């Protein structure tokens, strides 16, 4: 019995080690506001950048994201920089999520994540600040790839060089938040989003 327990402990330790590591990633998608901010936020471009530490089936993931208006004043080529068009606003979110990953097979996993955030607005909502909470779920497809491929994509197919974990994922979720501004009524809102993204690291 003790030998069996010891063997199980060794196997569990090896499995946890295999899924332990750090990663970075980015996703881009579209958001949708249907409540009192629908006319100000509308359907923003939803861009999220994260870094994380995975420990077995659990990860801790700090992140930043922007809900950015696609119609912008003074932007280069109409899309880079500038300010949200008159009557609209961008939102900046900063947060940290706890994430649970459920492997479905050797490469495909499902996950759920959620956590608190700090939110700031500009444009038509200049001066509004507040706190939020987000929840999301998704599917991720991961595998070992050649690290040099991130310098030039054909190098992914070489049989030389170090390997890293690369992943593609589909993410859907909701961000709930409350904004306040001195002398103005508070705003309670939520934005739903669908995004696709990639991640790279020692585990994801």
C-alpha positions in Angstrom: 0.0 0.0 0.0 2.8 2.4 0.9 4.6 1.6 -2.3 1.5 2.2 -4.4 0.9 5.5 -2.6 4.5 6.5 -3.2 4.2 5.6 -6.9 1.0 7.7 -7.3 2.7 10.6 -5.6 5.7 10.4 -8.0 3.3 10.3 -11.0 1.3 13.2 -9.7 4.4 15.2 -9.2 5.7 14.4 -12.7 2.3 15.4 -14.2 2.3 18.7 -12.3 5.9 19.4 -13.4 5.0 18.8 -17.0 2.3 21.4 -16.8 4.3 24.0 -14.9 5.8 27.1 -16.4 5.4 30.7 -17.5 3.9 32.2 -20.6 2.9 35.5 -22.4 0.1 36.0 -24.8 -2.2 38.4 -26.7 -5.7 38.2 -28.0 -7.8 40.5 -30.2 -11.5 40.5 -30.8 -14.7 42.5 -30.6 -16.7 43.7 -27.6 -20.4 44.6 -27.3 -22.1 46.9 -24.8 -26.0 46.7 -24.7 -26.7 48.7 -21.6 -26.5 52.4 -20.7 -23.1 52.7 -22.3 -24.2 51.2 -25.6 -24.2 54.6 -27.4 -20.7 55.5 -26.0 -18.9 52.2 -26.1 -20.8 50.3 -28.8 -18.7 47.6 -30.4 -15.1 48.3 -29.4 -12.0 46.4 -30.5 -11.0 44.2 -27.6 -7.3 43.8 -27.2 -5.8 41.9 -24.2 -2.2 41.2 -23.3 -1.3 38.8 -20.5 1.5 37.0 -18.7 1.0 34.0 -16.5 2.3 31.2 -14.3 0.8 27.8 -14.7 1.0 25.3 -11.8 -0.6 22.0 -12.9 -4.3 22.7 -13.8 -4.2 26.2 -12.3 -2.7 29.5 -13.5 -2.3 33.0 -12.2 -2.6 35.5 -15.0 -2.0 39.3 -14.7 -3.3 41.2 -17.7 -4.1 44.6 -19.3 -6.7 45.2 -22.0 -8.2 48.0 -24.0 -11.7 48.4 -25.3 -10.9 50.7 -28.2 -13.2 52.5 -30.5 -12.7 51.7 -34.2 -13.8 55.2 -35.3 -11.0 57.5 -34.2 -10.1 61.1 -34.6 -6.5 61.9 -35.6 -5.4 58.3 -36.0 -2.7 57.2 -38.4 -4.3 55.4 -41.3 -7.5 55.7 -39.3 -6.7 52.9 -36.9 -3.4 53.7 -35.0 -3.4 56.2 -32.1 -5.7 59.2 -32.1 -8.7 59.7 -29.8 -12.1 58.0 -29.8 -14.5 59.9 -32.1 -16.7 62.6 -30.5 -19.4 61.1 -28.2 -17.5 57.8 -27.7 -14.9 56.5 -25.2 -12.1 54.0 -24.8 -11.8 51.9 -21.6 -8.5 50.6 -20.1 -8.6 47.6 -17.7 -5.9 46.3 -15.5 -6.4 43.0 -13.6 -5.4 39.6 -12.5 -7.2 36.3 -13.1 -7.3 32.9 -11.6 -7.6 30.3 -14.3 -8.5 26.6 -14.2 -7.5 24.4 -17.2 -9.2 21.1 -18.0 -7.3 19.0 -20.5 -9.6 17.3 -23.1 -6.8 15.4 -24.9 -3.0 15.7 -25.4 -3.3 19.1 -27.1 -6.8 20.5 -26.6 -8.0 22.0 -23.3 -10.9 24.0 -22.0 -10.6 26.7 -19.3 -12.4 29.1 -17.2 -10.9 32.3 -15.7 -12.0 35.3 -13.6 -10.8 38.0 -11.4 -10.9 41.7 -10.3 -9.8 44.7 -12.3 -9.3 48.5 -12.2 -11.0 50.4 -15.0 -10.3 53.9 -16.4 -12.1 55.8 -19.2 -11.4 58.6 -21.6 -13.1 60.5 -24.4 -16.8 61.1 -23.6 -16.2 59.4 -20.2 -13.1 61.3 -19.3 -12.6 61.4 -15.5 -14.5 58.2 -14.8 -12.6 55.5 -12.8 -13.7 52.4 -11.1 -13.5 48.7 -10.4 -14.7 45.6 -12.1 -14.8 41.9 -12.3 -14.5 39.7 -15.3 -15.3 36.1 -16.1 -14.5 34.1 -19.3 -14.1 30.6 -20.7 -12.5 29.2 -23.8 -10.7 26.4 -25.7 -7.0 26.3 -26.3 -4.9 24.2 -28.7 -1.3 23.9 -27.6 1.9 22.0 -28.6 5.7 22.2 -28.7 7.1 24.3 -31.5 10.5 25.6 -32.5 11.2 28.9 -30.7 13.0 30.3 -33.8 9.7 30.3 -35.7 8.7 33.4 -33.8 11.5 35.2 -35.6 10.5 33.9 -39.1 7.6 31.5 -39.5 9.3 28.9 -41.8 11.7 28.2 -39.0 8.8 26.5 -37.1 9.4 23.5 -39.4 13.1 23.1 -38.8 14.3 20.1 -36.7 16.9 22.2 -34.9 16.7 24.8 -32.1 15.0 24.9 -28.7 11.3 24.2 -28.4 8.7 26.2 -26.5 5.0 25.7 -25.9 2.9 27.6 -28.5 -0.9 27.8 -28.3 -3.9 29.2 -30.1 -7.1 29.9 -28.1 -10.7 31.1 -28.5 -12.0 33.2 -25.5 -15.5 34.4 -24.7 -16.4 36.4 -21.6 -17.9 39.4 -19.8 -16.4 42.3 -18.0 -18.7 43.9 -15.3 -17.6 47.3 -13.8 -18.7 50.3 -11.9 -17.4 53.7 -12.8 -17.5 56.9 -10.8 -16.6 60.6 -11.4 -16.8 63.4 -8.9 -20.1 65.3 -9.3 -21.6 62.8 -11.7 -23.9 59.7 -11.2 -22.1 56.3 -11.1 -22.3 54.1 -14.1 -22.9 50.3 -13.9 -22.1 48.5 -17.1 -20.9 45.3 -18.7 -19.2 44.4 -22.0 -19.3 41.0 -23.6 -16.5 39.9 -25.9 -15.3 37.2 -28.2 -11.5 37.0 -29.0 -8.9 34.8 -30.6 -5.3 34.8 -29.4 -1.9 33.1 -29.1 0.4 32.4 -26.3 4.0 31.2 -26.0 6.2 30.0 -23.1 7.2 27.0 -21.2 3.6 26.0 -20.4 0.1 27.3 -21.2 
